[in-house]
Amino acid sequence: MTESFTPGAGPTRGDALVDQAFRILRDEILRHELLPGSRLSVPEVARRLNISRSPAREAITRIAFDGLADFVPHKGAIVASIGAEDLVHIYQLREVLEGLAGRIAAEQIDDAGLSELENILEAHTVAVRTGDVETHMELDARFHRVIRESSDNSRLIESLNRLQGQVRLAMATTHLLGGGMEKALSEHRTIIDSLKSGDPGEAEKVSRNHIERLRHNLETAARSETKETEKMNE
């Protein structure tokens, strides 16, 4: 359900309005309430969220900066569509950055962070056992978010947050994601163990291996999808 602003309630500063509008639009896109190809009209966003055009325009610009929208000549901003090749490229970058996050987290994560990862893994186990794909995806994202936030590196956190948003958007535009839940669960267990050991090199290696496997799966699926498309066009 779309949120809106109430005049006179809450923060009134321009940057606060931009932040809130950005979060609402981002959530709508990632929940697939705004589908790929949907137009992000400044007047419409301003009207719908009960704000002026200036913060609406800035919020849309931030959405585009995060890779969730594209600016198209004569059309303005539209919700982006993440294709198979784009998704593979995203995972190539994730492989490096998630590895770095694991390396740093191995040196900095505290008991509270490790406990949170264990709790996520426990809930994740239930989701996998019951075949709950949606919860699996949500817990997978939470797991990696805890690790990157434990790095206390704002640039790294921001970069991975942006990539994770693009991955979630891709769920609405490609059938290449999904599957391998049991394997992901096992790899998350290995990552937690590496963080507990405090070995940065090992934590980086297993974190990279985890994303690398997913990337290889995506590449294989993308090639298969391309071949099927070529056959249909023959």
N, CA, C and O of each residue as an XYZ file, in Angstrom:
936
protein
N       0.853     -1.202      0.000
C       0.000      0.000      0.000
C       0.883      1.244      0.000
O       1.828      1.331      0.783
N       0.582      2.208     -0.873
C       1.403      3.399     -1.011
C       1.254      4.324      0.184
O       0.145      4.612      0.636
N       2.405      4.787      0.692
C       2.385      5.751      1.786
C       2.245      7.153      1.214
O       2.409      7.357      0.011
N       1.945      8.105      2.065
C       1.918      9.505      1.663
C       2.333     10.344      2.849
O       2.388      9.866      3.982
N       2.624     11.593      2.574
C       3.038     12.503      3.626
C       1.830     13.265      4.163
O       0.876     13.544      3.436
N       1.894     13.590      5.429
C       0.853     14.408      6.041
C       1.439     15.779      6.331
O       2.363     15.887      7.137
N       0.925     16.838      5.693
C       1.465     18.174      5.924
C       1.473     18.520      7.401
O       0.487     18.318      8.110
N       2.593     19.039      7.848
C       2.708     19.472      9.228
C       3.104     18.375     10.181
O       3.343     18.637     11.360
N       3.181     17.128      9.690
C       3.550     16.010     10.560
C       4.929     15.515     10.187
O       5.258     15.394      9.007
N       5.741     15.227     11.201
C       7.058     14.667     10.934
C       8.016     15.720     10.416
O       7.742     16.916     10.516
N       9.146     15.283      9.859
C      10.171     16.202      9.382
C       9.682     17.024      8.203
O       8.938     16.527      7.357
N      10.097     18.276      8.147
C       9.670     19.155      7.063
C      10.838     19.632      6.224
O      10.623     20.255      5.185
N      12.074     19.361      6.640
C      13.243     19.790      5.884
C      13.266     19.068      4.545
O      12.847     17.917      4.423
N      13.779     19.796      3.533
C      13.793     19.250      2.183
C      14.491     17.920      2.055
O      13.998     17.019      1.376
N      15.657     17.782      2.712
C      16.396     16.527      2.569
C      15.654     15.370      3.224
O      15.738     14.235      2.755
N      14.925     15.649      4.309
C      14.147     14.593      4.962
C      13.010     14.129      4.059
O      12.706     12.938      3.999
N      12.379     15.077      3.354
C      11.321     14.723      2.417
C      11.868     13.875      1.279
O      11.238     12.906      0.853
N      13.045     14.249      0.793
C      13.684     13.478     -0.282
C      13.975     12.062      0.187
O      13.694     11.094     -0.519
N      14.544     11.946      1.393
C      14.873     10.624      1.940
C      13.629      9.752      2.050
O      13.647      8.579      1.675
N      12.555     10.328      2.566
C      11.344      9.545      2.762
C      10.714      9.162      1.424
O      10.255      8.033      1.250
N      10.694     10.100      0.483
C      10.146      9.805     -0.841
C      10.974      8.727     -1.535
O      10.431      7.831     -2.180
N      12.288      8.828     -1.392
C      13.179      7.819     -1.983
C      12.884      6.439     -1.416
O      12.789      5.466     -2.164
N      12.738      6.349     -0.095
C      12.482      5.049      0.536
C      11.149      4.459      0.071
O      11.047      3.257     -0.173
N      10.130      5.314     -0.050
C       8.823      4.823     -0.493
C       8.904      4.288     -1.917
O       8.417      3.194     -2.203
N       9.523      5.064     -2.811
C       9.642      4.629     -4.206
C      10.481      3.363     -4.315
O      10.148      2.447     -5.067
N      11.574      3.323     -3.556
C      12.451      2.148     -3.596
C      11.694      0.905     -3.127
O      11.789     -0.154     -3.748
N      10.952      1.033     -2.045
C      10.187     -0.107     -1.535
C       9.138     -0.563     -2.544
O       8.932     -1.762     -2.731
N       8.477      0.391     -3.191
C       7.461      0.035     -4.185
C       8.075     -0.713     -5.359
O       7.474     -1.646     -5.892
N       9.276     -0.302     -5.761
C       9.959     -0.977     -6.867
C      10.405     -2.370     -6.453
O      10.215     -3.334     -7.194
N      11.000     -2.478     -5.264
C      11.527     -3.768     -4.822
C      10.423     -4.743     -4.432
O      10.636     -5.955     -4.441
N       9.248     -4.227     -4.089
C       8.096     -5.105     -3.840
C       7.347     -5.408     -5.136
O       6.341     -6.118     -5.144
N       7.870     -4.847     -6.236
C       7.294     -5.054     -7.568
C       5.888     -4.477     -7.687
O       5.074     -4.946     -8.483
N       5.617     -3.441     -6.874
C       4.367     -2.700     -7.027
C       4.497     -1.723     -8.192
O       3.518     -1.424     -8.876
N       5.711     -1.234     -8.409
C       6.043     -0.469     -9.609
C       6.886     -1.392    -10.482
O       8.035     -1.683    -10.150
N       6.330     -1.845    -11.577
C       6.991     -2.842    -12.410
C       7.970     -2.206    -13.387
O       7.851     -1.020    -13.697
N       8.941     -2.982    -13.879
C       9.869     -2.473    -14.895
C       9.107     -1.860    -16.069
O       8.139     -2.431    -16.570
N       9.569     -0.689    -16.490
C       8.898      0.028    -17.566
C       7.909      1.061    -17.078
O       7.452      1.900    -17.855
N       7.568      1.013    -15.783
C       6.645      2.005    -15.228
C       7.298      3.379    -15.221
O       8.472      3.511    -14.876
N       6.546      4.391    -15.596
C       7.087      5.738    -15.648
C       7.061      6.381    -14.266
O       6.075      6.274    -13.537
N       8.153      7.047    -13.916
C       8.236      7.792    -12.658
C       8.096      9.274    -12.988
O       9.087      9.988    -13.148
N       6.873      9.711    -13.083
C       6.578     11.098    -13.430
C       6.703     11.982    -12.194
O       6.122     11.684    -11.150
N       7.462     13.069    -12.315
C       7.642     13.978    -11.180
C       6.300     14.517    -10.680
O       6.042     14.461     -9.477
N       5.430     15.040    -11.564
C       4.135     15.541    -11.065
C       3.299     14.452    -10.394
O       2.655     14.702     -9.374
N       3.308     13.243    -10.965
C       2.510     12.156    -10.401
C       3.055     11.717     -9.046
O       2.288     11.505     -8.107
N       4.387     11.581     -8.942
C       4.995     11.189     -7.666
C       4.728     12.257     -6.610
O       4.401     11.939     -5.467
N       4.870     13.522     -6.995
C       4.617     14.618     -6.053
C       3.166     14.591     -5.565
O       2.905     14.755     -4.373
N       2.227     14.383     -6.492
C       0.808     14.344     -6.116
C       0.514     13.142     -5.219
O      -0.172     13.263     -4.203
N       1.036     11.998     -5.605
C       0.724     10.765     -4.882
C       1.296     10.767     -3.472
O       0.677     10.247     -2.544
N       2.492     11.359     -3.310
C       3.140     11.380     -1.998
C       2.856     12.662     -1.222
O       3.323     12.836     -0.096
N       2.083     13.557     -1.840
C       1.678     14.794     -1.168
C       2.882     15.661     -0.800
O       2.984     16.180      0.312
N       3.786     15.801     -1.768
C       4.968     16.647     -1.588
C       5.109     17.545     -2.811
O       4.396     17.379     -3.801
N       6.041     18.504     -2.734
C       6.274     19.382     -3.877
C       7.120     18.656     -4.924
O       7.635     17.566     -4.675
N       7.252     19.270     -6.085
C       7.961     18.614     -7.188
C       9.467     18.511     -6.950
O      10.110     17.577     -7.428
N      10.026     19.462     -6.218
C      11.478     19.455     -6.019
C      11.971     18.196     -5.296
O      12.855     17.520     -5.821
N      11.438     17.850     -4.112
C      11.884     16.612     -3.472
C      11.500     15.369     -4.271
O      12.211     14.366     -4.229
N      10.380     15.426     -4.999
C       9.991     14.283     -5.835
C      11.033     14.061     -6.921
O      11.427     12.927     -7.194
N      11.476     15.149     -7.538
C      12.489     15.055     -8.600
C      13.806     14.508     -8.051
O      14.436     13.655     -8.677
N      14.222     14.998     -6.881
C      15.475     14.521     -6.286
C      15.385     13.050     -5.895
O      16.352     12.305     -6.051
N      14.240     12.634     -5.393
C      14.060     11.228     -5.011
C      14.163     10.325     -6.233
O      14.782      9.263     -6.169
N      13.564     10.738     -7.339
C      13.630      9.955     -8.575
C      15.063      9.886     -9.086
O      15.497      8.848     -9.585
N      15.798     10.990     -8.964
C      17.202     10.998     -9.376
C      18.010     10.001     -8.558
O      18.875      9.312     -9.099
N      17.737      9.917     -7.266
C      18.439      8.948     -6.410
C      18.070      7.519     -6.774
O      18.917      6.627     -6.726
N      16.816      7.296     -7.137
C      16.385      5.967     -7.580
C      17.197      5.553     -8.810
O      17.647      4.412     -8.914
N      17.378      6.490     -9.731
C      18.159      6.202    -10.934
C      19.623      5.961    -10.589
O      20.263      5.087    -11.174
N      20.157      6.730     -9.641
C      21.553      6.552     -9.223
C      21.777      5.159     -8.652
O      22.858      4.591     -8.806
N      20.774      4.612     -8.000
C      20.874      3.266     -7.432
C      20.667      2.174     -8.474
O      20.696      0.988     -8.145
N      20.459      2.562     -9.719
C      20.294      1.581    -10.783
C      18.909      0.985    -10.871
O      18.713     -0.028    -11.543
N      17.941      1.598    -10.203
C      16.579      1.063    -10.196
C      15.675      1.747    -11.217
O      14.525      1.347    -11.400
N      16.192      2.774    -11.879
C      15.433      3.460    -12.925
C      16.409      3.989    -13.970
O      17.590      4.195    -13.691
N      15.897      4.201    -15.166
C      16.690      4.764    -16.263
C      15.998      6.018    -16.769
O      14.770      6.107    -16.766
N      16.797      6.986    -17.205
C      16.239      8.174    -17.835
C      16.212      7.954    -19.345
O      17.248      7.727    -19.971
N      15.020      8.023    -19.915
C      14.818      7.771    -21.342
C      14.407      9.075    -22.019
O      13.500      9.757    -21.543
N      15.072      9.432    -23.139
C      14.713     10.670    -23.841
C      13.222     10.722    -24.182
O      12.644      9.744    -24.656
N      12.622     11.868    -23.936
C      11.214     12.144    -24.236
C      10.235     11.375    -23.342
O       9.021     11.527    -23.484
N      10.748     10.559    -22.431
C       9.876      9.818    -21.522
C      10.159     10.124    -20.058
O       9.273      9.999    -19.212
N      11.390     10.524    -19.758
C      11.760     10.742    -18.368
C      12.247      9.465    -17.722
O      12.801      8.598    -18.398
N      12.048      9.338    -16.421
C      12.539      8.172    -15.680
C      11.531      7.033    -15.756
O      10.328      7.237    -15.592
N      12.042      5.828    -16.008
C      11.205      4.630    -15.981
C      11.903      3.578    -15.123
O      13.132      3.540    -15.060
N      11.132      2.739    -14.474
C      11.701      1.671    -13.652
C      12.537      0.760    -14.540
O      12.089      0.330    -15.602
N      13.753      0.471    -14.096
C      14.707     -0.280    -14.911
C      14.306     -1.743    -15.062
O      13.564     -2.296    -14.251
N      14.818     -2.342    -16.116
C      14.674     -3.779    -16.340
C      16.072     -4.379    -16.337
O      16.910     -4.005    -17.158
N      16.331     -5.303    -15.424
C      17.648     -5.927    -15.296
C      17.661     -7.206    -16.120
O      16.968     -8.168    -15.789
N      18.444     -7.221    -17.190
C      18.521     -8.392    -18.052
C      19.527     -9.411    -17.553
O      20.223     -9.185    -16.563
N      19.595    -10.545    -18.257
C      20.465    -11.643    -17.849
C      21.930    -11.222    -17.817
O      22.644    -11.535    -16.865
N      22.383    -10.515    -18.849
C      23.785    -10.094    -18.901
C      24.094     -9.108    -17.785
O      25.146     -9.189    -17.150
N      23.175     -8.175    -17.547
C      23.363     -7.216    -16.452
C      23.484     -7.938    -15.113
O      24.310     -7.577    -14.275
N      22.657     -8.953    -14.923
C      22.657     -9.680    -13.658
C      23.977    -10.404    -13.436
O      24.489    -10.436    -12.317
N      24.528    -10.981    -14.488
C      25.835    -11.634    -14.381
C      26.897    -10.615    -13.989
O      27.749    -10.895    -13.145
N      26.850     -9.431    -14.599
C      27.816     -8.379    -14.271
C      27.678     -7.934    -12.819
O      28.677     -7.666    -12.151
N      26.448     -7.856    -12.334
C      26.210     -7.501    -10.934
C      26.876     -8.519    -10.015
O      27.504     -8.152     -9.022
N      26.735     -9.796    -10.349
C      27.316    -10.839     -9.507
C      28.836    -10.894     -9.612
O      29.500    -11.312     -8.663
N      29.395    -10.484    -10.734
C      30.851    -10.370    -10.826
C      31.363     -9.345     -9.822
O      32.372     -9.563     -9.151
N      30.658     -8.237     -9.729
C      31.045     -7.192     -8.783
C      30.762     -7.619     -7.350
O      31.571     -7.376     -6.455
N      29.618     -8.254     -7.132
C      29.280     -8.740     -5.782
C      30.332     -9.715     -5.261
O      30.672     -9.703     -4.078
N      30.835    -10.546     -6.144
C      31.821    -11.547     -5.730
C      33.013    -10.888     -5.039
O      33.485    -11.358     -4.004
N      33.483     -9.807     -5.622
C      34.636     -9.096     -5.056
C      34.251     -8.374     -3.767
O      34.953     -8.473     -2.761
N      33.138     -7.652     -3.803
C      32.761     -6.820     -2.656
C      32.281     -7.638     -1.462
O      32.566     -7.282     -0.319
N      31.556     -8.732     -1.709
C      31.135     -9.591     -0.591
C      32.350    -10.257      0.045
O      32.386    -10.475      1.256
N      33.349    -10.579     -0.782
C      34.583    -11.135     -0.234
C      35.283    -10.139      0.673
O      35.764    -10.493      1.749
N      35.335     -8.888      0.228
C      35.950     -7.837      1.040
C      35.173     -7.627      2.332
O      35.764     -7.462      3.399
N      33.848     -7.635      2.234
C      33.019     -7.473      3.436
C      33.291     -8.595      4.431
O      33.369     -8.353      5.636
N      33.436     -9.822      3.932
C      33.739    -10.951      4.806
C      35.089    -10.806      5.477
O      35.241    -11.101      6.662
N      36.073    -10.347      4.708
C      37.426    -10.158      5.257
C      37.413     -9.161      6.403
O      37.966     -9.423      7.471
N      36.775     -8.011      6.175
C      36.747     -6.972      7.208
C      35.915     -7.421      8.408
O      36.295     -7.201      9.558
N      34.772     -8.056      8.125
C      33.883     -8.488      9.208
C      34.550     -9.512     10.113
O      34.281     -9.542     11.314
N      35.417    -10.353      9.555
C      36.100    -11.367     10.368
C      36.930    -10.723     11.469
O      37.159    -11.326     12.518
N      37.377     -9.506     11.226
C      38.196     -8.796     12.211
C      37.361     -7.914     13.134
O      37.821     -7.535     14.211
N      36.130     -7.583     12.719
C      35.380     -6.572     13.457
C      34.031     -7.026     14.010
O      33.495     -6.376     14.908
N      33.476     -8.108     13.506
C      32.138     -8.496     13.952
C      32.153     -8.859     15.439
O      33.091     -9.497     15.916
N      31.118     -8.453     16.161
C      31.056     -8.724     17.601
C      30.099     -9.890     17.881
O      29.510    -10.462     16.965
N      29.961    -10.223     19.156
C      29.107    -11.354     19.538
C      27.653    -11.126     19.135
O      26.952    -12.064     18.757
N      27.208     -9.882     19.218
C      25.823     -9.576     18.839
C      25.600     -9.841     17.351
O      24.561    -10.363     16.947
N      26.594     -9.471     16.548
C      26.496     -9.709     15.112
C      26.481    -11.188     14.786
O      25.694    -11.635     13.951
N      27.350    -11.951     15.441
C      27.388    -13.400     15.226
C      26.088    -14.053     15.677
O      25.589    -14.971     15.027
N      25.545    -13.577     16.791
C      24.281    -14.115     17.286
C      23.145    -13.839     16.302
O      22.279    -14.687     16.086
N      23.159    -12.649     15.710
C      22.125    -12.312     14.728
C      22.230    -13.213     13.502
O      21.215    -13.649     12.961
N      23.454    -13.491     13.066
C      23.645    -14.390     11.928
C      23.133    -15.793     12.243
O      22.521    -16.441     11.394
N      23.385    -16.255     13.456
C      22.902    -17.583     13.860
C      21.371    -17.621     13.865
O      20.767    -18.607     13.442
N      20.752    -16.541     14.347
C      19.288    -16.478     14.372
C      18.710    -16.480     12.959
O      17.702    -17.132     12.683
N      19.366    -15.740     12.076
C      18.922    -15.716     10.679
C      19.053    -17.102     10.064
O      18.164    -17.563      9.348
N      20.175    -17.763     10.353
C      20.405    -19.096      9.796
C      19.356    -20.091     10.292
O      18.906    -20.958      9.544
N      18.976    -19.955     11.558
C      17.958    -20.847     12.118
C      16.615    -20.664     11.404
O      15.959    -21.637     11.032
N      16.220    -19.397     11.219
C      14.967    -19.117     10.510
C      15.069    -19.541      9.047
O      14.098    -20.011      8.455
N      16.253    -19.367      8.480
C      16.497    -19.731      7.084
C      16.343    -21.242      6.894
O      15.814    -21.703      5.882
N      16.810    -21.997      7.879
C      16.701    -23.456      7.822
C      15.242    -23.889      7.731
O      14.899    -24.798      6.975
N      14.392    -23.232      8.507
C      12.958    -23.540      8.481
C      12.369    -23.204      7.110
O      11.577    -23.970      6.560
N      12.765    -22.052      6.565
C      12.248    -21.631      5.257
C      12.637    -22.618      4.164
O      11.830    -22.949      3.296
N      13.883    -23.084      4.215
C      14.351    -24.042      3.213
C      13.615    -25.368      3.366
O      13.227    -25.992      2.378
N      13.427    -25.791      4.612
C      12.761    -27.071      4.875
C      11.322    -27.067      4.356
O      10.817    -28.087      3.889
N      10.672    -25.904      4.445
C       9.274    -25.809      4.014
C       9.131    -25.333      2.568
O       8.018    -25.213      2.055
N      10.265    -25.064      1.917
C      10.219    -24.630      0.525
C       9.696    -23.223      0.333
O       9.143    -22.906     -0.720
N       9.863    -22.368      1.342
C       9.377    -20.987      1.287
C      10.417    -20.120      0.573
O      11.331    -19.588      1.202
N      10.266    -19.986     -0.738
C      11.263    -19.286     -1.550
C      11.337    -17.805     -1.207
O      12.432    -17.247     -1.121
N      10.191    -17.159     -1.010
C      10.183    -15.723     -0.719
C      10.927    -15.418      0.581
O      11.736    -14.492      0.633
N      10.654    -16.194      1.626
C      11.353    -15.994      2.897
C      12.827    -16.324      2.752
O      13.673    -15.665      3.356
N      13.140    -17.327      1.966
C      14.540    -17.669      1.687
C      15.283    -16.468      1.118
O      16.383    -16.149      1.569
N      14.695    -15.802      0.135
C      15.342    -14.654     -0.494
C      15.506    -13.503      0.498
O      16.539    -12.833      0.512
N      14.482    -13.275      1.329
C      14.545    -12.194      2.314
C      15.636    -12.451      3.347
O      16.393    -11.543      3.690
N      15.720    -13.686      3.845
C      16.711    -14.019      4.867
C      18.115    -14.046      4.285
O      19.082    -13.701      4.965
N      18.226    -14.453      3.032
C      19.524    -14.419      2.361
C      20.042    -12.984      2.298
O      21.212    -12.726      2.581
N      19.166    -12.059      1.928
C      19.549    -10.649      1.858
C      19.916    -10.113      3.242
O      20.888     -9.370      3.377
N      19.147    -10.483      4.272
C      19.444    -10.038      5.644
C      20.796    -10.560      6.112
O      21.557     -9.840      6.758
N      21.087    -11.801      5.788
C      22.354    -12.418      6.183
C      23.529    -11.602      5.661
O      24.441    -11.257      6.413
N      23.499    -11.302      4.383
C      24.608    -10.558      3.789
C      24.643     -9.113      4.274
O      25.715     -8.515      4.373
N      23.470     -8.548      4.578
C      23.432     -7.174      5.088
C      24.111     -7.076      6.450
O      24.839     -6.117      6.708
N      23.881     -8.054      7.325
C      24.524     -8.049      8.650
C      26.037     -8.089      8.501
O      26.751     -7.392      9.222
N      26.527     -8.894      7.579
C      27.976     -9.016      7.395
C      28.566     -7.711      6.893
O      29.564     -7.238      7.435
N      27.967     -7.122      5.867
C      28.547     -5.889      5.330
C      28.451     -4.738      6.323
O      29.346     -3.895      6.382
N      27.361     -4.694      7.111
C      27.251     -3.631      8.106
C      28.262     -3.819      9.233
O      28.650     -2.852      9.888
N      28.688     -5.061      9.462
C      29.716     -5.326     10.470
C      31.081     -4.824     10.025
O      31.987     -4.676     10.845
N      31.232     -4.561      8.723
C      32.512     -4.051      8.221
C      32.736     -2.610      8.645
O      33.874     -2.141      8.694
N      31.636     -1.898      8.956
C      31.713     -0.492      9.368
C      32.382      0.366      8.296
O      33.003      1.385      8.599
N      32.245     -0.064      7.026
C      32.801      0.674      5.890
C      31.624      1.232      5.097
O      30.970      0.504      4.350
N      31.360      2.522      5.260
C      30.152      3.113      4.682
C      30.129      3.012      3.162
O      29.066      2.818      2.571
N      31.299      3.143      2.519
C      31.351      3.054      1.055
C      31.002      1.644      0.590
O      30.254      1.458     -0.370
N      31.550      0.670      1.279
C      31.288     -0.727      0.937
C      29.819     -1.072      1.175
O      29.185     -1.728      0.348
N      29.289     -0.627      2.303
C      27.887     -0.891      2.635
C      26.968     -0.277      1.583
O      26.024     -0.919      1.122
N      27.249      0.967      1.207
C      26.422      1.659      0.215
C      26.462      0.938     -1.131
O      25.431      0.768     -1.781
N      27.653      0.518     -1.542
C      27.797     -0.169     -2.832
C      27.034     -1.486     -2.852
O      26.341     -1.793     -3.822
N      27.162     -2.263     -1.778
C      26.482     -3.558     -1.729
C      24.971     -3.398     -1.555
O      24.200     -4.201     -2.081
N      24.547     -2.378     -0.827
C      23.108     -2.110     -0.722
C      22.517     -1.834     -2.102
O      21.434     -2.312     -2.439
N      23.252     -1.052     -2.891
C      22.788     -0.708     -4.237
C      22.701     -1.963     -5.111
O      21.720     -2.162     -5.827
N      23.731     -2.801     -5.046
C      23.733     -4.030     -5.842
C      22.618     -4.975     -5.407
O      21.973     -5.611     -6.240
N      22.395     -5.063     -4.084
C      21.339     -5.948     -3.590
C      19.969     -5.488     -4.072
O      19.103     -6.307     -4.381
N      19.779     -4.174     -4.136
C      18.521     -3.653     -4.659
C      18.319     -4.037     -6.113
O      17.208     -4.368     -6.525
N      19.394     -3.992     -6.890
C      19.307     -4.367     -8.301
C      19.018     -5.855     -8.458
O      18.307     -6.257     -9.378
N      19.566     -6.669     -7.568
C      19.277     -8.105     -7.602
C      17.794     -8.346     -7.328
O      17.154     -9.151     -8.004
N      17.256     -7.647     -6.338
C      15.830     -7.814     -6.015
C      14.949     -7.341     -7.165
O      13.916     -7.948     -7.447
N      15.353     -6.264     -7.830
C      14.602     -5.795     -8.996
C      14.614     -6.854    -10.092
O      13.616     -7.052    -10.785
N      15.749     -7.532    -10.244
C      15.880     -8.545    -11.297
C      14.897     -9.693    -11.115
O      14.565    -10.386    -12.076
N      14.435     -9.894     -9.897
C      13.465    -10.974     -9.658
C      12.184    -10.755    -10.455
O      11.463    -11.706    -10.755
N      11.906     -9.506    -10.796
C      10.686     -9.201    -11.544
C      10.910     -9.263    -13.047
O       9.952     -9.226    -13.819
N      12.176     -9.356    -13.471
C      12.468     -9.250    -14.897
C      13.197    -10.449    -15.469
O      13.381    -10.528    -16.684
N      13.617    -11.384    -14.633
C      14.329    -12.552    -15.136
C      13.929    -13.768    -14.331
O      13.542    -13.663    -13.167
N      14.026    -14.922    -14.964
C      13.719    -16.184    -14.284
C      15.005    -16.907    -13.889
O      14.981    -18.102    -13.596
N      16.125    -16.187    -13.880
C      17.412    -16.830    -13.635
C      17.718    -16.999    -12.158
O      18.604    -17.772    -11.795
N      16.992    -16.281    -11.297
C      17.239    -16.384     -9.860
C      16.360    -17.456     -9.241
O      15.289    -17.778     -9.754
N      16.828    -17.996     -8.139
C      16.047    -19.014     -7.436
C      16.734    -20.359     -7.500
O      17.648    -20.564     -8.300
N      16.292    -21.277     -6.655
C      16.891    -22.609     -6.626
C      18.137    -22.632     -5.767
O      18.656    -21.588     -5.370
N      18.617    -23.848     -5.483
C      19.848    -24.008     -4.726
C      19.757    -23.536     -3.299
O      20.757    -23.090     -2.736
N      18.572    -23.622     -2.689
C      18.402    -23.090     -1.335
C      19.224    -23.863     -0.315
O      19.837    -23.269      0.573
N      19.239    -25.188     -0.440
C      19.993    -26.004      0.521
C      21.483    -25.693      0.452
O      22.159    -25.617      1.479
N      21.991    -25.514     -0.768
C      23.412    -25.204     -0.941
C      23.741    -23.845     -0.342
O      24.773    -23.691      0.312
N      22.882    -22.866     -0.557
C      23.101    -21.531      0.009
C      23.135    -21.592      1.527
O      23.956    -20.934      2.167
N      22.245    -22.380      2.094
C      22.190    -22.528      3.548
C      23.491    -23.116      4.079
O      24.030    -22.642      5.079
N      23.989    -24.140      3.413
C      25.247    -24.770      3.818
C      26.410    -23.788      3.726
O      27.279    -23.757      4.597
N      26.417    -22.990      2.668
C      27.496    -22.016      2.490
C      27.415    -20.903      3.528
O      28.446    -20.394      3.968
N      26.228    -20.525      3.918
C      26.078    -19.523      4.975
C      26.631    -20.053      6.302
O      27.240    -19.306      7.068
N      26.417    -21.334      6.565
C      26.989    -21.955      7.769
C      28.517    -21.857      7.738
O      29.149    -21.547      8.747
N      29.096    -22.125      6.570
C      30.549    -22.056      6.416
C      31.055    -20.633      6.621
O      32.109    -20.422      7.221
N      30.300    -19.660      6.120
C      30.694    -18.258      6.282
C      30.677    -17.864      7.759
O      31.605    -17.213      8.238
N      29.634    -18.254      8.474
C      29.568    -17.949      9.909
C      30.762    -18.557     10.636
O      31.383    -17.898     11.471
N      31.084    -19.799     10.326
C      32.215    -20.465     10.981
C      33.518    -19.728     10.710
O      34.370    -19.621     11.593
N      33.677    -19.217      9.488
C      34.904    -18.481      9.153
C      34.974    -17.167      9.920
O      36.056    -16.742     10.325
N      33.834    -16.524     10.120
C      33.803    -15.277     10.888
C      34.119    -15.539     12.354
O      34.816    -14.752     12.996
N      33.606    -16.644     12.880
C      33.886    -17.000     14.273
C      35.364    -17.302     14.482
O      35.908    -17.046     15.556
N      36.008    -17.842     13.466
C      37.431    -18.178     13.583
C      38.308    -16.934     13.583
O      39.458    -16.974     14.021
N      37.751    -15.813     13.082
C      38.516    -14.572     13.029
C      39.602    -14.577     11.981
O      40.549    -13.797     12.070
N      39.484    -15.454     10.974
C      40.486    -15.567      9.908
C      40.012    -14.763      8.696
O      39.139    -15.226      7.962
N      40.572    -13.563      8.468
C      40.114    -12.708      7.371
C      40.254    -13.372      6.001
O      39.359    -13.268      5.163
N      41.379    -14.053      5.776
C      41.602    -14.692      4.487
C      40.575    -15.770      4.195
O      40.057    -15.855      3.082
N      40.281    -16.593      5.191
C      39.300    -17.662      5.015
C      37.897    -17.086      4.817
O      37.131    -17.572      3.985
N      37.570    -16.052      5.581
C      36.247    -15.431      5.453
C      36.064    -14.827      4.064
O      34.988    -14.928      3.475
N      37.109    -14.206      3.548
C      37.030    -13.646      2.199
C      36.862    -14.759      1.169
O      36.057    -14.636      0.245
N      37.615    -15.836      1.324
C      37.575    -16.935      0.355
C      36.194    -17.575      0.292
O      35.643    -17.749     -0.795
N      35.632    -17.926      1.444
C      34.337    -18.622      1.423
C      33.208    -17.680      0.997
O      32.228    -18.114      0.392
N      33.350    -16.392      1.315
C      32.334    -15.424      0.887
C      32.356    -15.262     -0.627
O      31.307    -15.196     -1.269
N      33.559    -15.199     -1.192
C      33.683    -15.088     -2.645
C      33.211    -16.361     -3.329
O      32.530    -16.303     -4.353
N      33.568    -17.506     -2.768
C      33.154    -18.774     -3.372
C      31.633    -18.890     -3.440
O      31.072    -19.418     -4.400
N      30.987    -18.383     -2.397
C      29.520    -18.425     -2.325
C      28.906    -17.655     -3.494
O      28.023    -18.169     -4.182
N      29.367    -16.435     -3.716
C      28.826    -15.612     -4.800
C      29.285    -16.139     -6.154
O      28.541    -16.076     -7.133
N      30.510    -16.660     -6.212
C      31.030    -17.200     -7.476
C      30.153    -18.354     -7.973
O      29.857    -18.449     -9.164
N      29.743    -19.224     -7.053
C      28.874    -20.339     -7.452
C      27.569    -19.814     -8.036
O      27.095    -20.307     -9.060
N      26.992    -18.816     -7.381
C      25.754    -18.233     -7.878
C      25.963    -17.604     -9.253
O      25.109    -17.706    -10.133
N      27.117    -16.953     -9.423
C      27.409    -16.330    -10.723
C      27.516    -17.382    -11.819
O      26.975    -17.202    -12.911
N      28.208    -18.477    -11.534
C      28.328    -19.549    -12.528
C      26.950    -20.106    -12.892
O      26.673    -20.384    -14.059
N      26.094    -20.266    -11.885
C      24.739    -20.752    -12.151
C      23.974    -19.786    -13.059
O      23.253    -20.206    -13.965
N      24.145    -18.488    -12.800
C      23.478    -17.480    -13.616
C      23.992    -17.504    -15.047
O      23.214    -17.399    -15.995
N      25.309    -17.644    -15.201
C      25.895    -17.683    -16.543
C      25.376    -18.881    -17.328
O      25.058    -18.765    -18.511
N      25.294    -20.027    -16.670
C      24.777    -21.234    -17.324
C      23.317    -21.056    -17.723
O      22.919    -21.405    -18.834
N      22.524    -20.507    -16.800
C      21.104    -20.287    -17.084
C      20.910    -19.258    -18.192
O      20.019    -19.398    -19.030
N      21.752    -18.223    -18.192
C      21.643    -17.180    -19.216
C      21.961    -17.744    -20.595
O      21.291    -17.412    -21.573
N      22.987    -18.600    -20.676
C      23.334    -19.217    -21.963
C      22.196    -20.106    -22.454
O      21.861    -20.112    -23.639
N      21.611    -20.850    -21.530
C      20.500    -21.729    -21.889
C      19.304    -20.920    -22.379
O      18.642    -21.294    -23.347
N      19.037    -19.804    -21.695
C      17.918    -18.947    -22.081
C      18.151    -18.347    -23.459
O      17.222    -18.232    -24.258
N      19.403    -17.963    -23.739
C      19.747    -17.394    -25.042
C      19.537    -18.411    -26.154
O      19.003    -18.076    -27.211
N      19.955    -19.652    -25.919
C      19.778    -20.709    -26.918
C      18.305    -20.967    -27.195
O      17.904    -21.159    -28.343
N      17.499    -20.970    -26.130
C      16.065    -21.193    -26.305
C      15.436    -20.076    -27.126
O      14.574    -20.320    -27.970
N      15.877    -18.844    -26.866
C      15.356    -17.700    -27.614
C      15.736    -17.795    -29.078
O      14.922    -17.511    -29.957
N      16.990    -18.199    -29.346
C      17.452    -18.334    -30.727
C      16.664    -19.410    -31.465
O      16.345    -19.246    -32.643
N      16.348    -20.508    -30.784
C      15.568    -21.582    -31.409
C      14.169    -21.101    -31.770
O      13.640    -21.427    -32.832
N      13.577    -20.317    -30.866
C      12.225    -19.813    -31.106
C      12.194    -18.842    -32.276
O      11.172    -18.706    -32.949
N      13.327    -18.159    -32.521
C      13.385    -17.165    -33.591
C      13.797    -17.757    -34.929
O      13.794    -17.060    -35.944
N      14.155    -19.044    -34.939
C      14.574    -19.682    -36.193
C      13.382    -19.896    -37.128
O      13.548    -20.420    -38.229
